[in-house]
Amino acid sequence: MRTASPGTAALPDGRAPEPGWFQTAFAATASHAPVLPQESDAAPHPFLLLVRCLDDLTATGAVPAERRHGSEYAAWSAVHGLSHLLIDGPLRDLPEEEVQLALNTTLSVVSRGL
């Protein structure tokens, strides 16, 4: 799972002086129709980057093929759920040491689950 590690540096930890940037980047549009991000000429949506990463990990054998289907939903939900708790929820006042523990534990659990 080391291949997934570089992307983890960009995960919001809720301690940034401008947590609104995360909210702006991932805010829902006015439409509430369930639409998965599509490929475009613009920079790929982070969800699509996750899908590609999981596909690559499966192709190399790091993620067993039988566990791949739908795993992007679990990984995306865990990371964004924690982000929400750290930015707007009851974990927003955690000391930095605990924030890092929460991030590392969440990423470890997701990695082991794959």
C-alpha positions in Angstrom: 0.0 0.0 0.0 3.0 2.3 -0.1 2.0 3.5 -3.6 -1.0 5.2 -2.0 1.1 7.1 0.5 2.1 10.2 -1.5 -1.6 11.2 -1.8 -2.1 11.1 1.9 0.0 14.3 2.3 -2.8 16.3 0.7 -5.5 15.1 3.1 -7.1 17.9 5.1 -6.5 17.5 8.8 -8.9 20.3 9.8 -6.0 22.2 11.5 -5.3 24.5 8.5 -5.9 28.2 9.1 -8.4 28.1 6.2 -10.6 25.1 6.6 -13.1 26.7 4.2 -10.9 25.7 1.3 -11.7 22.0 1.9 -15.4 22.8 2.1 -15.3 24.9 -1.0 -13.4 22.2 -3.0 -15.8 19.4 -2.0 -19.1 21.3 -1.6 -22.1 19.8 -3.3 -23.6 21.6 -6.3 -27.2 22.8 -6.3 -28.2 19.6 -8.0 -28.7 16.7 -5.7 -28.9 14.0 -8.4 -26.4 11.3 -7.6 -23.8 11.7 -10.3 -20.3 10.2 -10.2 -17.5 12.5 -11.5 -16.7 12.0 -15.2 -13.4 12.3 -17.1 -12.9 15.7 -18.6 -10.1 17.9 -20.1 -9.8 19.6 -16.8 -7.8 18.3 -13.9 -9.3 14.9 -12.8 -11.7 14.9 -9.9 -10.1 13.6 -6.7 -12.6 10.7 -6.6 -11.4 9.6 -10.1 -7.8 9.8 -8.9 -8.7 7.4 -6.0 -10.4 5.0 -8.5 -7.3 5.0 -10.7 -5.1 4.4 -7.7 -7.2 1.5 -6.5 -7.2 0.1 -10.1 -3.4 0.4 -10.3 -3.0 -1.3 -6.9 -5.3 -4.1 -8.0 -3.4 -4.5 -11.3 -0.1 -4.9 -9.4 -1.6 -7.4 -6.9 -1.4 -5.1 -3.9 -5.2 -5.1 -3.6 -6.8 -8.5 -4.2 -9.2 -8.3 -7.2 -12.1 -9.8 -5.1 -11.8 -6.8 -2.8 -11.6 -4.1 -5.4 -15.2 -3.7 -6.5 -16.7 -0.7 -4.7 -13.7 -0.1 -2.4 -13.5 3.5 -3.5 -16.7 4.2 -1.6 -15.3 2.9 1.7 -12.0 4.7 1.3 -13.6 8.0 0.2 -16.2 7.9 3.0 -13.7 7.1 5.8 -11.3 10.0 4.8 -14.1 12.5 4.2 -16.0 11.5 7.3 -12.9 12.1 9.4 -12.2 15.3 7.6 -15.7 16.5 8.4 -15.4 15.6 12.1 -12.0 17.4 12.3 -13.2 20.5 10.5 -16.8 21.1 11.7 -17.5 18.3 14.2 -16.7 17.3 17.7 -13.0 16.5 16.9 -12.2 20.1 15.7 -10.5 21.0 19.0 -8.3 17.9 19.2 -4.6 18.6 19.9 -2.4 18.1 16.9 -1.0 14.8 18.2 -4.5 13.3 18.4 -5.3 14.7 14.9 -2.3 12.9 13.5 -3.3 9.7 15.4 -6.8 9.9 14.0 -5.5 10.4 10.4 -2.9 7.6 10.6 -5.4 5.2 12.2 -8.1 5.9 9.6 -5.7 5.5 6.7 -4.2 2.3 8.3 -7.7 0.8 8.8 -8.7 1.6 5.2 -5.4 0.1 3.8 -5.8 -3.1 5.8 -9.4 -3.3 4.7 -8.4 -3.4 1.1 
